[in-house]
Structures are given as structure tokens and as C-alpha cells.
Amino acid sequence: MKTIDAHQHFWQFNPVRDSWITDEMSVIQKDFFPCDLKPVLQQNGFDGCVAVQASQSEEETEFLISLAAQNDFIKGVVGWVDLQANDIEERLAKYKSIPVVKGFRHVLQGEPQRDLMLKPEFKRGIAALQKQGFAYDILIFPDQINFSGELVASFPEQKFVIDHIAKPYIKRKEIDEWKRDMEKIAKHENVYCKISGMVTEADWKAWKKEDFKPYLDVVVEVFGTDRILFGSDWPVCLVAASYEKMLGIVKDYFASFSQNEQDRFFGLNAIRFYNL
């Protein structure tokens, strides 16, 4: 095992639960299961993937665990658990006995309280993750990078990874503030970054490969090649690009890098980060 897609999703489409999938995203208003992804990964030379939660319930975590039990190419699960629950330690102990569960995520980008991650209850949950050796995926918009910087500073031994390069405003070509904030958070060596989800932050119908280069330059400069992970964000990426086109953006960008650096980005860093 060497090549890993470190970020993708599965779901049985439910229009009420999955209301974030709007009508303009109709291409993904349907079920997506391992049987849909497996041939795509094989065609594109990937050995496995990490399945990440798409809805906020422990049922979602159980759903992903069950899919992983039936499909050995799913090498890890990033689930959801109520980090603010009083019994968080007990809840995590249950998942600790299931080796495929590697970490957890909360949809912070959608929270009305933008600094929710700094609440004492939330931080207590992160402390519990650290104790059990789980990773934490940071899903945020750019206005939350500095709050997240405060969070990661409080837990220097905890492994964090920023999803989707913190969703910069690629469509509007805004970069300066995001760049400054990413430079700051990248100083924390326990923080990694997934190069994923970029096409959905660009102009879905009219993006060009060069739109992404300034953002990729920043991420690679501030995180280096040891703390970046490739993720497709399949099937969400399909609203703006096929798997092949999305992959082509980063393959082209990293073509001039050494084989060792490419190997780290396309799998070895994910294997190390998630302990796959």
C-alpha cells in the first residue's frame, strides 16, 4: 500500500439530512457507495482511501465502519462523535477497539458560533481524542483559521489536519488574508493540510488549472512536502470536475517535484498521519 486518497465520502442520499446538497449540485443528489469508488481508484492508481463523515451523527460513524468491514480498500474512517458530550471518553473508548477508526471531524464551517472550537467543552473533547490517539480533521472556512490556530496551539501533541486547504475564495481570486492566516497556523508542526476540495471553491463551470497554482504555492511553501496529503473529496468534486480532471490539477503541479516528494504527497504522508 503506497497511494492513498485521504479524503472521500459515501452516503445513501437523504434529501432532508443532506440538505447541503442543493439542486445546483444535482449530479451528487444520489447514493454513493464503495462499489462506485473502487473502480475509480483502481483506474487512477490508488491503493486505498480514507472515508470521512458527511453527516453529524454516530450512525454515520457506524455506517462508515460497516462499509470498511466489507471493503478492504477503505483503509481508515474519520467519523463523527459529539466532542462536547459529558461522556466523550466512554464514547471514544468504544471506537478505540475498532482499528479502522482513525479520527473524527466536526462541521465547524457550518456553525453559527465561528469560534466554537475554543469552547471549553469542545477542547475537553479534543483532549479526549489526544488521550486515545485519534486524529482530528479541521473543516473550516477562512474566517475560522485564526480560531483554529488558537485551538492547535493548546494541543501541541495532538495530530490535526486542515481539510480542503481551509476553503479559500478561489472563485473570487482572494488570497492575501487566507495566505497570512495559513502561514501562521502552519507554524504548528502538529498541523497537516489536505490538498483537496479546491475545484468546488473555484468557478465550477469555468475553472482553469492556473487558478489553483497560487494557492498550491502557498500550501506547499508553508507546510512543506512532509505535511500535505492528497484528497479527492469525491463525490463532492463531481459538481465541478471528474475524478481524473481534479487529479490532473495536482499531478501537473507536482510533476516537477522529486519522486520521493510525490510519493509522500500521494500516500506516504496519509499513511503516517492516520496510522494506516
N, C-alpha and C positions, 0 to 999 in steps of 0.2 A: 504493500500500500504506500503510494507516494503522492498521488494527486487528489486533492480534496476540494469539493465545492463547499465552503464553510458556512453557507447561508442560503437555505431554501425553505419552502413551506409546503404543507399538504393540508387539504381541507375537503370536507363534504359540504358543499355550498349551502348556506342557510341565509336567505336574504335579510332576516331580522338581525341575527347575530353578526353577520358580515356586512353590515350597512355601509362600512367604509368603502366597499367595492361598489362604486357608483355606476350609473348607466353608461357613462363615457368610458368605463372600464369593462364593458360588456364581454370582451374577449376572455376575461377571467371569472365571469359570473357562472361558474360551473365547478364540478368536482375535479380535484387534482390529487392523484394517488401515486404510490411508488411505481406502479406499472406504467404510468405516464412519463415519469422522470428517468427510470432506469435506462431505456434505450438512448435518451438524450445524453446522459452522462457517458455511456459507452461510446457513442458516436464522436464525442468530443474529448475522449481520452482521460476521463476521470474515474478513479478507483472507488470513490465513495463520497458521502456528503454528510452535512450536519443539518438536521431538521430543527427549525426554530418555530416557537409558538406564534400563532397568528390571532388567537383569541385568549382572553384573560380568564381562564378557569383551570382548575386542577383536572377537569375532564379532558381538556386539551392536552395536558401533560400525559395523561393515561393513554389517550388516542395515539400520540406520537410514540410512546413506549411500545404500544401494541404493534404499530407498523414496523418499528425497528426489530421487534422479535420475529417478524415474518420476512424481513428483507435485510440480508446481512450487508448490503451496500450502505445502509444508514448507519454510520459509524458513531454518531453521537446525537443526543437530543438536548436542546435548550428549551426548557419548559417554562411554565408559569406557576408561581406559588404566591400566596399573599404574604409578602415580606413584612407587612405591618401586623400580622396576626400575633396574638399573645403566645400561641403555641408553635411558633415558627420552628423552634429547634426540633420538636417532635415530628413536624411535617417533613422537615429535611432529612431526619434520620430514616424515615420510610424510603425516601428516594436514594439515600446513600447505599442501600442494599441492591440497587438496580444499576449495574455498571454503565449502561448506555447513557444514563442521565449525567450530563457533563456540566450543566449550568442552568441559569434562569434569566428571565427577562421580564421587564415591566414596560408597558407602552407609555413611557414618560412624555413622549412628544404630544400625546393627546390629553394630557392632564391640565385642567384649568389652573391649578396651582403650579406655576412653572418651576418652582424650586422644591417640589415635593420630595426629591431625593435627599434633601437636607433635614427633613423632619426626623426627630429623634427615633420615632417608631420605624421609619424606613432604614435608618442607619443601624438600628438594632438587627434588622433583617440581614443587612449586608455583613454585619459582624458574625451572624449565624452561618452565612454562606462560607465565610472565610474559615470558620472553625471546622466545617465539614469538607473543605477543599473544593467547593464548586466555583466555577467562573461566573461572571456577570456581564451580560450584554447591555450596553448603554444605547437605548433608542431615543434619540432627541432631535430637535430642530436647533439651528444655530443659536437662537436666543437662550438656549439652556447649556451651552458648552461651559461657561464660567461656573455655573452652579455645579455641574458635573466635575469640574476641576477641584472645587472645594470638597466634594464627596471623595474623589480618589485620593486626595491628599490626606484624608482621615484614615485611609486603609492602605498603607504602602505595601502590605504583604498580600493584598487581595488582587486576583487577576481580573482586569476589566478589558473589554473590547468595545470600541465605538462602532456601532452599525452604520453602514451607508455613508461613511465619511461625514457624519453629522448633517447630512442633507443640505448642503449649501444651495444657494439660489442660482443654479446653473442656467436656468432659462433666462433669468434677468442679467446674467453675467456679473453678478455681485460676488466679490471675492475678498476685499480688503479686511473687513471686520472678522469674517469667518477665518481667514488666514491668521490674523493676530491671535484669535482665541485658540485655534488649533496648535499654534506654536507653543502657547502656554501649557495646554493640557498634555502635550506630547513630552514635556519635560519630565513627567512622572513615568518612570521606566516600567511600572506595572500596568501601563495602559497600551493596548494594541489598537489597530484600526482595520476594519474591514473595508476593502475597496469593493464596494457593492452598491446596488441601488442607485447608480448615477443616472442611468437613462431615464428613470421616472422623474428625476428632478430637472431634466432638460426639456426642450420643446419636443413632445412626443412624436410629432409628425415631421419635424424639420431639423432634428439634431444632426450635427456633423462630428466626426471623430475629434477634430481640433477643438471643439467646445470643451472637451474634458481635460485637455493637456495641462492648462494652468492649475487645475485642482489636483490632478495627479502629481504634478511637480511639487506642490506644497506638501502633500501627504508623504511622499517618498523622502522629501528633504527633512521633514521634522520627525518622522517615525523610523526612518532608515529601512533597510530591507529585511531586518530581523523581526519587526513588529507589525508587518502588514499581512493580511490574509485575503485571498480571493473568495468572493461570494457572488453567486449569480442573482440572488433574490428572485429566482424562479418560483412560481409562475408570475409574480407581480411584474417582472421585467417585460413580460409579453405585451403589456399595454403600449410599449414604446419600441420594442426590438425583439427579434427572435433570439434564442439562446446563443446561436452562432454569431450574430451581429454584436450582441452585448459582449461576448467573449473576445471578439475581434478587436474591440477597443483596447482592452488591456494587453492582449497578445501583441498587437502592433507597438504599444507603448513600451512594453518590457523586452521587445525583440533585441534591443542593443545592450541589454544587461547580461551579465555572465550567466552561464548555465546554472551555477550554484545559487545565484540570486533568484533566478526564475523558479528553480525547484523549491526554494524557501517560500516564495510568494504563492505558488500554486499548490502547496500542500504541506511542506515540512513545518512551516510556522503554525498551521492549524493543528497538526498532529501534536506538536509540543504544547500549544496553548490549551487545547481541550483534553490533552492526555488521551488521544485516541488509540 
